[in-house]
Amino acid sequence: MKIIVAGDGKVGSMVAGQLSGEGHELTLIDKDPAALQPTIEHYDVMSLAGNCASMEVLRNAGVEEADLLIAATGVDEVNLLCCLTAHGMNPNLHTIARIRRPEYSETLYALRKQFALSLVVNPERQTAKEINRLLRYPAFLKREEFANGTVELIELRIDEESPICNQPLSKLSKILRCRMLVCCVVRDGQSFTPSGSFVLRSGDRIYATATAATITQLLKSLHIQTPRMRSVTICGGGSICDYLADLLIKEGVYVKIIEKDRERCEALADRHPEAFVVCGDLSSQDVLERERVVDCDAFVTATGNDELDVLLSIYANSCKVPQVITKLGRAENLSLISQLPVGRIVSPKELCSRTIARYVRAMSNGVDVASAVTIHFIAGGQAEAIEFVVDTATRYCGVPLKDIPLKKNVLIASISHDRTSEIPAGNSMYHVGDHLVIVTASDKVVQQLNDIFER
């Protein structure tokens, strides 16, 4: 497909890397020529310096022949005007706009067609929802849903006390008394697609699939308790804090917000009168000690400064805060920082890129973009979990998995038939209409289900 990406910031560069790696023809626009240079050096993309909302610039970028425009500049109004102008020049064009400001939510919901928007992504709102979901499921570093919620992909860190530490994967079902398939293991920053003889070690991060019906048993077998969350401290008063505070307060959670800027504190106090807003310098340990960080059930860092967020999370972890969540703006640091005691990590850029990649994948496959075709990046972007629907063109229907020639480092992680799902074994089979979750290394381009087969 021919795709135009307007804005070469954090989201734009990550989207460009993901989509160019999948073989799409990309043109990247940014008003700053210097901002384009790192991306064009790393990825096979065309570039154009200029105002992305200008008809002349869009015409030079080939908008009239393009299939999709992704507007991801740092200014909401520019993104909206870019999509509106581009769609006026090419009525068949799909458009995706990144919109961050909360006050535009109602407008875009009511006037989405008038603004010619196929999809709106809000990284800050997505991040807040992801953090809230992680807070509600503290046992998991990550938890993703597939097949209408009947299959879970979970991320866990193995420690010395875990009943599956120092155990081969072939013994997990017997130990856990339920079926869980380990699809990917990250050890010392490197990801592996393990075999049944692979032995788990303390410090490993595992990505595993299980049916939603077995999650309770899984938690019980892993000796994991889920205490109720009563209080959350949020460091940083930006948009993520705004969205997150709203979600937590509605659930009856006590929220404390620490922010340096007094004007921002006053705005947050007006919007969230139920929250306790503190004006203070988070780089000062005196502030953290005075606000009794040690007493909260969860500590979230979202200051906008990755280095400060990491330091704050390490401090909270040293204070034995039960839950620590770190927001990272630069996703390229994920693999390194995940080795530090910073709790669970969320990346707005990664969440936004995932949503856009799902839309593009659906377009490429000729699938209705509202259908259950899902993609999740795991292991710090080193692997992907992709959901496909089996159709009449899919090979090896009705053939046991043990007899199917899959490509190296490709795994069928779950099979869903109608309303039931299973974690597959060697004799499992899939049929037309089933949903399959595939886990594969991120360097393998899998755009359709038949791409996973060796022959």
N, C-alpha and C positions, 0 to 999 in steps of 0.2 A: 504494500500500500504506500501511497505518497502522503507523508505526514509533515505538517509544519508545526514546529514548537516555537512559540513566542515567549521569550524570556529565558536567559541562560543562568538562572540562579540555582539554588540548591535543588529545587524540584525539577526545573528544566533540564539540568545536566544529568540527573539520575534517570529521568524518563528517556532522554536521548540515548544514554548508554544502554538501557534495557531494550528499547525498541530497535535501535540499530543492530544490536546483537541478534535480534530475531529476523533480520533480513529486510526490514522496511526501509524505504527511501526517505531520508529525513533532511529537512531544511530547517536550520536553527536561526532565529532572528533575535537580535538584542541591540539596543541603542548604543551600547558600549563595545567597540571593537575589541578592546583588551579582554573583556569578559568572555568573549567567544573563543579566544585562543586555546585555553586549556582543554576545552571540550573537543575542538576539531583536531587537536593533537592526539587525543586518546581514542576517538571514535570516528567511524566512517560516515561523516555527515557533511552536508553543504552548509555554508553559513552566509548570513547577510546582515550587515550593520544598518540600523535604521529604526524608525518608529513603526512598531508592528500594527498600529491602528491606522496607518496611512494606506490609502488605496494603491499608491505607487509602489510602496515597499511590498505590500501583499501580492500585487501583480508580478513584481520581479521575483518573488519567492515561489510563484507558480500556483497561487491559490485557486485559480480557475480550473486546474487539472487535479487538485489535491483531493484526497478522500477524507482527511481529518485535520482539524486545527486544534492545537492545545495551547491555550493562553495561560501562561504561568508567570507573568511578570509580578513584581512586588506591589503593583497598584491595582486594586479591584476595578476601579473605573476604566482603566486602560484595557484590562482583560475583557470587560463587558463590551466596550466599543470595538475592540479587535474582533470579537466573535460576531457582533452585529454587522460590521462592515464586511467581513469575510463571507458571511452567509449571504449578504446582499449581492456579492460578486459571483458566488457559486451556490445556488439554492440547494444543491444536492450534498453540500458539505456537512459533515458531522463536526460539532464544536464542543470542546470541553473547556470550562473556565475555572480557574482557581479563585475562589472568593473567600476572604478571611473575616471580614467585618460582620459581627453578629447582627447589626441593624439592617443588613441587606437580606437577611434570611426570609422574612415574610414577603418582601418585594419579589424576590426571585422565585419563590414558590408560586406566587399568583401570576407572575408575568414571564414565566420561563419561555413560552412560545414566542412572545413578543420580542424577547432578547435573543431568540434563535439559539437557545442552549440545548444541546443534547444531554449534557451531564454537567453538574456543578460539584466541585470538590472543595472541601474546607479542611485543610490539614490540621488546624488547631482544634476544630470540633471533633474530627476523627480521633485525634490524640486523646482528648478528654474522655471520649467514650471508651477508648481502649484502656486508659488508666483506670477508669471506673470498673471496667470488666475485670481487670487484673486484681483490683482491690477486693472484689467480691469472690474471686477464686484465688486465694493467696498461695495455694499449694503449687500452682503452676507458674513457670516463668512466662509462658504464653499458652493460649488456648484458642484454637480456631475451629470453626464449624464448617461441615460439608454436608451435602445431601439433605438439605432442609433440616439441619440440626441433628440428624441421626448418627453422624460420625464426628468424632472429635480428634483433632490433631493437637497433642499437648507437648510442651517442652518442660523437662525436669532436669534438675542438677543432682547428680548422684553424690552422696556423701558416705562416710565410713559406716554410719548407722543404718543405711538403707538395706533392706533385706535382699535387694538384687545386686548390691555391690559385690564385686569379685565373683559374679556368677555368669556363665555363658548364656547367651540369648535363648538357646534351645531349651533352657530350664525355666524360663520366665512364666509360662502358662501354669506350670505346676506350682510354683512359688506363690503366684498372685491369685490363683484359683479363678482366673478369668483370662480371656485372650487379649493380649496387647502386642502389636507389631512395631518393633523398633525400626524405623525407616532410615534414620540418619544419626550419627554420633559425632559430636565435636570434641576433639581431644587436643589440647595444646594449640587451639586456634585453627586446626585442620579438620575438615569434615570427612566422614567415611560412610560408605554404604555397607553396613556390616552383614556378615554371614551368621549362621546359627552358632558357630563356634566362637564368635567374638565375645570376649570377656569384658564386662563393664568394670571400670575403675573409679575410685573416688575422684571427683572433680570433673568427670565427664558430663557433658550436656547431651541429653538424648531427645530426639523428636520421635514420637510414637503415635500410632493411631489406635483408637478403641471406640467401640460403639457407645453412644450416650447412655444406654441402659446399664453399662458396666462401670461407669465412672465412680459411683458410690462404692462398689466392691473394690475397685482399684485403689481408691484412697484408703480404704480400710486395710487392705493387704500391705500397702506401703507404709502403714502406721502414720498417716498424715491426718492431722486434725485441722479443722477450719473454724477458728474462733470468730465470734461476731466482732465486726468493726464498729467502734463507737466514735472515735475521734481521728481526724486527719489534719496534719499540718502541711500547707502548700507554700513552698518557697518561690517567690516571684509572682507578680500580679498582672501578667499579660493575658492574652486572649485565652490561652489554655486554662489558666486559673479561673477565668470568668466562666467558661463553659463547665469546667469540672466542679466548681463550687455549686453551681446551679443543680447539677445532677446529684451531688452528695447531700445537699440540704433537703432536696425533695425526698430522699431516702431516710431522713431523720438522723444524719450523721453530723456531729459537731465539727465545724470547720474553722481552722485558724489559718489566716493568710499573713505572711510576712513579706513586705515590699518596701523598697528603699525610697521610692518617689512618693512624696506626700500627696500630690495632686491625684495620682493614680489610686492611692489608698482611700482618699475621700470618695472617688468615683465608685470603687468597689464596695465601700461601706454603704453608699446610697443604694446600689443595685442588690446587695445581699445583706440586709439588716440583721439576719440571723447569724451571720458569720462574725468572728472576732478578728478584726483587721489590725495588724501591728505595723507601724512605720519604723523600720529599722534596717541597718546595714548587715546583710547576711554574711559578709566576709568577716564580721566580728564574732569571735567565739563568745564574747560576753552576751551578745544578743541571743545567741542560741541557748546558752545556759539559763539566761533570765526567762526565756519563753518555755523552758522545761521540755525540750524536744524529747527527752527520755521518756516522758509520760504519755506520748501519743501512740495510737495503735498503728498509724501509717504515716510515712514521711515522703512527700513528693517534691522533687526538685525540678523547676521549670522557669529558671531565671532568664534564659536566653543566652547564657554564657556557659558553654560546655565544661570548661575547666572548673568554674565555680560550682556547677551542678555536681560534678564528679567528687569534688572535695567535700561538699555538703553531705552527699550520700555516704561517703566513707565515714564521715563523722557520725552520722545517724546510725550506721551499721555498728560502729564501735560502741555506741550507747545502747545497743541491743534493742533498737526499735523493731517490733515484729515484722513490719513490712516497709521496704524502701523501694521507691520507683524513681528512676532517673530518666529525664527527657534529654535526648541528644539531638542536636541540630545537624551535626555532620555525621552522616551514616557511615562514612568511610572509616570512622574510628570504632565501629561496633565490635569487631573481632578482638581488638586490643583491649578495650575498656571492659568487655564482658568477662575478662579474666580477673578484674578487680572486684573488691567487696562493695559493689554499688547496687545490689539488689537487682530488680528487673529493669530492663531498658526498653524505652519506646522511642521511635524515630518518626516524627511527622512526615519527613521526606519519604521514608520507606512506605508508610501507610498510604500516602497520596499516590506514589508511584504504583503501588499494588492495585489501587482502584482503577487507575488509568490503564494499566496493563491488562486488567480483566476486561475492560471495555474494548480495547484494541483486539485482544484475543478473540472475543466474541464476534467482532466485525470481520476478522480474518476468516473465521470458520463459517461465516454466513449464518450465525446464530442470533436469535433475538436477544439483544443486550440485557433484557430484563430476566432472562432465564437463568437457571442454576449452573452457570459456567463460572468457576471460581479459580483464582490463583492466589497463592500465598508464598512469599519469600521466607525462607527459613535458614537457620545456621548462618546468620549474618550476611545473607544474600548468596551463600555458596550453594544453595539448593532451592528447588521449587516444589511446592505441592499443588497439583493442578487437578481440577475436577472436570471430567468429560462425560458426555452422554453417549452411550453405545448406539450406533445407527446401523442401517443395513449395509453400509460400506465398510464397517469395521471388520477386520479379519479375525479369525480364530474364535468366533462365537461358538459356544458349546464345547470348547476344547479345555481340558484341565490345565490349570496354570503351569503345572510342572512340565507340560509338553509344549509350551509356547516359547519361541525363541526371542526373549527380550534383549534389548541392547544392554551393554555393560552400564552399571550404576543407574539402572532404571528399575523401579519397584512398583508393583500394584499393591497399594496400601489398604484399600477397602473396596468392597463391592456392595452396592445398594440395589435391592430389588423392590420396586414399588415402595412400601412403607417400612421395610425391614432392611437392616444392613448387617454385614458380616466382615470380620477381619479374616482375609482369605488364607487358606492353606493350599497345599499342592494340588489337591483334588477339586478345589473350587473352580467354578465356571461362571462366565458372564454371558448375557443374552441381550438382544436388541431392547433398548429402553432402559437398561440398567445404568446406574451412575458409577463410574470408576474414579478413585482418587489415585493419581500417579505421583510418585516422588522421584525426582531426577536431579542430577547435578546441574547447576545453573548454566554451565557451558554447553549443554545440549539443547538445541532449539526444538521444542515440541509444540507445534502449532495445531496438530490434529492427532487423534488417537493412534492412527496407523504409524506415526513417527516413532513410536516406542519399540517397534518390532525390528529384529535384526534382518529378517527377510520376509 
